[in-house]
Amino acid sequence: MSFMFGFAAVLGKRLAASGILMLEAPVSGGPARAADGTLTVMASGPDAAFAKAEPVLAAIAATVHRLGSSYGAASVVKAVNQLLA
């Protein structure tokens, strides 16, 4: 499920205020690439969230695009990817 970048920004800030890490990480590739672990992930969030999520991302994705620490960046890139596909 993809969601709007504004929602990701609001949610990330609210969770951070409670000490909860969030990594926004939409995926691209469909069922076939999910089945063989070759998805593409577009991710943004704090370094600590990346560090915790890295083993999972490595298991499901052939490519991880790290898009910085701003919440919402990954949703924007995912939307552009969908428009260009």
Phi, psi and omega per residue, in radians:
M1 nan 2.273 3.046
S2 -1.771 2.630 3.069
F3 -2.410 2.903 -3.038
M4 -1.153 2.521 -3.093
F5 -1.051 -0.559 3.119
G6 -1.111 -0.679 3.106
F7 -1.149 -0.733 3.127
A8 -1.048 -0.730 -3.138
A9 -1.118 -0.788 -3.137
V10 -1.136 -0.815 -3.115
L11 -1.107 -0.788 3.138
G12 -1.024 -0.752 3.134
K13 -1.173 -0.697 3.136
R14 -1.153 -0.741 3.123
L15 -1.154 -0.740 3.126
A16 -1.043 -0.653 3.124
A17 -1.095 -0.412 3.107
S18 -1.739 0.123 3.124
G19 1.396 0.320 -3.110
I20 -1.820 2.270 3.107
L21 -1.404 2.523 3.044
M22 -2.371 2.368 3.003
L23 -2.093 2.046 3.088
E24 -1.431 2.119 -3.004
A25 -2.578 1.217 3.051
P26 -1.147 2.700 -3.092
V27 -2.085 2.786 3.071
S28 -2.381 2.476 3.070
G29 2.515 -0.372 3.093
G30 1.339 3.115 -3.044
P31 -1.035 -0.713 -3.095
A32 -1.104 -0.767 3.141
R33 -1.284 -0.491 3.047
A34 -1.151 -0.724 -3.111
A35 -1.110 -0.611 -3.120
D36 -1.774 0.186 3.039
G37 1.251 0.491 -3.104
T38 -2.055 0.575 3.073
L39 -1.137 2.875 2.955
T40 -1.929 2.281 -3.131
V41 -1.995 2.347 3.021
M42 -1.951 1.986 -2.964
A43 -2.228 2.507 3.027
S44 -2.518 2.565 -3.132
G45 2.696 -3.139 -3.084
P46 -1.131 2.687 3.118
D47 -0.954 -0.697 -3.132
A48 -1.104 -0.622 3.103
A49 -1.206 -0.709 3.068
F50 -1.036 -0.786 -3.099
A51 -1.043 -0.744 3.132
K52 -1.236 -0.595 -3.068
A53 -1.526 -0.239 -3.021
E54 -0.932 -0.763 3.132
P55 -1.095 -0.639 3.122
V56 -1.226 -0.790 3.133
L57 -1.056 -0.715 3.131
A58 -1.121 -0.556 -3.126
A59 -1.313 -0.514 -3.046
I60 -1.826 -0.255 -2.981
A61 -2.226 2.493 2.994
A62 -1.452 -0.506 -3.095
T63 -2.361 2.285 3.036
V64 -2.134 2.047 3.065
H65 -1.647 1.932 3.127
R66 -1.540 2.033 -2.955
L67 -1.893 0.401 3.082
G68 1.689 -2.977 -3.020
S69 -1.745 -0.076 -3.106
S70 -1.398 2.130 3.041
Y71 -1.124 2.396 -3.133
G72 1.868 -0.448 -3.111
A73 -1.068 -0.742 -3.116
A74 -1.151 -0.667 3.106
S75 -1.135 -0.657 3.119
V76 -1.130 -0.816 -3.130
V77 -1.119 -0.701 3.092
K78 -1.069 -0.749 3.126
A79 -1.101 -0.739 3.094
V80 -1.103 -0.745 3.105
N81 -1.004 -0.766 3.136
Q82 -1.162 -0.661 3.137
L83 -1.182 -0.584 -3.109
L84 -1.461 -0.321 -3.086
A85 -1.266 nan nan
